[in-house]
Amino acid sequence: QDMATAAKKVEGGEGGAPARIRITLSTSKSVANLEKVCADLIKGAKDKELRVRGPVRMPTKVLRLTVRKSPCGEGTNTWDRWEMRVHKRIIDLYSPPETVKSITSISIEPDVEVEVMVVDQVK
């Protein structure tokens, strides 16, 4: 019976073949909240003794918009420059798809978007 529980731990949790689960987190408001959610997800996965890769910090997308201040187009040519930065992190977990629900049930900050995909089965 001890060997059976050890085999389950090596395999990555309860029943089922381990799959690569990709969790994509993104935000445009608070990087601190994004990092907090990443840390919570990784801590939960390590508590369940899963293999974790990440967080991989993707390049920040900078969306710029330059517009005229004057609504009518007359007067001095003055411009407003607006900018939005989109920060993105990717975490890969190697576990059965059933265990992901328990890991992702943490409290997620309101301005962080989370996308979970089961990419493929690991052999």
Summary of the structure (lengths in Angstrom):
residues: 123
radius of gyration: 21.1
end to end distance: 24.4
largest distance: 83.1
contacts: 322
relative contact order: 0.33
helix: 28%
strand: 41%
